[in-house]
Amino acid sequence: MIEKHLRKLRARDEVTAEEERVLRALVAEVREVPAKATVIRARQRLTTSTLLLEGLMCRYKDLSEGQRQISELHVAGDFVDLHSFTLKRLDHNIMALTACKIAVVPHERLRALSHDHPHLTRLYWFTTNMDAAVHREWELSLGRRSAVARIAQLLAEMHVRLGLVGLTDGLEFRLPLTQVDLAECVGLTPVHVNRTLKLLREDGAVDMQRGRVRILDLARLHAIAEFNPDYLYLENEPR
């Protein structure tokens, strides 16, 4: 059930068989969530955290006139709100972009884990720090990258993150986002996203059609984005 989560953790550090047993015992229940459902709303009091098992979710904030900014995408294996364990409420919303399956983890079980399993506590602290690193990279895109570089960066990042949990086929992967979804990730209009995807295809870097991404030239895609995966902390080492 949590195999992709374990795969993500083991890409960065060792998880023993006993620790795996502890992690599996965190899950209280599994739920199905329909596409476009807001799972958690800002300021909602929380006593559980959400582990994404299948599908694609996002964090987002809205302005009063309806403009939406997506601040991070989450793939299978991610805790989408582990930080709610200490914050107890979020300042943003969490939405299922596709039909999803989630595992519900009570905070009381996370509290016991933090008391009894310091290595797993450090590993989860690492994952929340890594989320912050992703936010900084997205901030750089929104503030300084060109339109074409923003989308190139996002696709390069998702190729790495999905690959870590076994959801890529070489240079191809599913990313079932609409052009509106993409626009809300990179701070552009849907029309601008459409034009930018066409430029990336014509440049021979990447082709995105009907929710499937095919990287045509990985080096070219990385060059356009100035992509450096260091912020994803891919090294496997003790935490």
Buried (B, 14 or more C-beta within 10 A) or exposed (E): EBBBBBBBBBBBBEBEEEBBEBBBEBBEEBEEBEEEBEBBEBEBEBEBBBBBBBBBBBBBEEEEEEEBBBBBBBBBBBBBBBBBBEEEEBEBBBBBBBBBBBBBBBBEBBEBBBEEBEBBBEBBEBBEEBBEEBBEBBEBBBEEBEBBBBBBBBBBBBBEBBBBBEBBEEBEBBBBBEBEBBBBBBBBEBEBBEBBBEBBBEBEBBBBEEBEBBBBBBEBBBEBBEBEBEBBBEEEEEB
